[in-house]
Structures are given as structure tokens and as C-alpha cells.
């Protein structure tokens, strides 16, 4: 497993893919709630598995001078690792 700071459009797309799979498809969170107005002001992270497939994602942002960890999730196949 390899976690990376998102610095490219491809990495961001991979992070959104994981979030949509876990939160929207699996947990039935409405897509319009999952991708929100804070995406552009957040620092995003992506987790890749050994085959370089997207396996997890999350974001970090500052809220009222406090760091807030949000939207962290892991694909079902990677949860036992």
C-alpha cells in the first residue's frame, strides 16, 4: 500500500472514484452530498494498492483554525490489509 498527497488530476479522479464507490454506491450517500463545496480548499490523499489500483482516499482541511480529517474511506478489498 502506498498513500500519496494528491498532486495530479489523475490522482484526484482516483480519489473521487474511491469515495463514490464507498460512500455513494456502498453506503448510499447522495452524490451531491459527497462531492461538496470544500473540495477545492481541501488537501486530498489517495491510497494505492500493490498493483497501483485506487484503494483508499481522504481529505484534510482547516476549519476554524483546526485541522479536520474528512471523507476517509477504503475499498472493500483493501480493508483487511
Wavefront OBJ file of the C-alpha trace (Angstrom):
o trace
v 0.000 0.000 0.000
v 1.168 3.489 -0.837
v -0.523 6.684 0.320
v 0.164 9.851 -1.656
v -0.676 13.502 -1.463
v -2.865 14.280 -4.484
v -0.908 16.485 -6.876
v -2.310 15.476 -10.270
v -5.733 15.406 -11.894
v -5.463 11.616 -12.283
v -4.849 11.166 -8.558
v -7.817 13.411 -7.762
v -10.022 11.410 -10.122
v -8.836 8.216 -8.412
v -9.709 9.678 -5.001
v -13.185 10.661 -6.202
v -13.629 7.189 -7.701
v -12.931 5.547 -4.330
v -15.203 7.976 -2.495
v -18.049 7.383 -4.954
v -17.672 3.604 -4.683
v -17.560 3.552 -0.879
v -19.832 6.399 0.141
v -22.308 6.692 -2.726
v -22.634 3.122 -4.002
v -21.944 1.164 -0.816
v -23.241 3.479 1.913
v -25.900 5.184 -0.230
v -24.776 8.742 0.491
v -26.267 11.099 -2.137
v -23.576 12.060 -4.672
v -24.429 15.745 -4.302
v -23.570 15.497 -0.601
v -20.351 13.539 -1.093
v -18.690 15.951 -3.522
v -19.167 19.349 -1.933
v -18.067 22.976 -1.929
v -14.940 22.192 0.120
v -13.177 20.055 -2.492
v -11.116 22.951 -3.853
v -9.931 24.111 -0.411
v -9.052 20.635 0.869
v -5.821 18.679 0.719
v -6.597 15.270 -0.784
v -4.889 11.916 -0.272
v -5.047 8.722 -2.314
v -4.082 5.198 -1.274
v -2.905 2.767 -3.951
v -2.609 -0.981 -3.503
v 0.330 -3.114 -4.610
v -0.967 -3.159 -8.205
v -1.315 0.654 -8.177
v -5.122 0.473 -8.080
v -7.001 3.114 -6.060
v -7.697 1.548 -2.669
v -8.481 4.444 -0.336
v -8.964 8.183 -0.190
v -9.494 11.088 2.133
v -9.148 14.806 2.557
v -7.934 17.324 5.113
v -8.965 20.941 5.572
v -8.691 23.705 8.115
v -11.960 24.665 9.802
v -11.927 27.482 12.351
v -8.134 27.127 12.748
v -8.458 23.403 13.473
v -7.398 20.609 11.126
v -10.287 18.395 10.098
v -9.840 14.933 8.580
v -12.774 14.086 6.317
v -14.065 11.642 3.728
v -11.541 8.931 4.593
v -12.543 5.581 3.172
v -11.080 2.282 1.986
v -12.323 -0.005 -0.780
v -13.792 -3.306 0.498
v -10.978 -5.449 -0.932
v -8.334 -3.418 0.894
v -10.000 -3.223 4.300
v -8.389 -6.352 5.684
v -4.918 -5.102 4.841
l 1 2 3 4 5 6 7 8 9 10 11 12 13 14 15 16 17 18 19 20 21 22 23 24 25 26 27 28 29 30 31 32 33 34 35 36 37 38 39 40 41 42 43 44 45 46 47 48 49 50 51 52 53 54 55 56 57 58 59 60 61 62 63 64 65 66 67 68 69 70 71 72 73 74 75 76 77 78 79 80 81
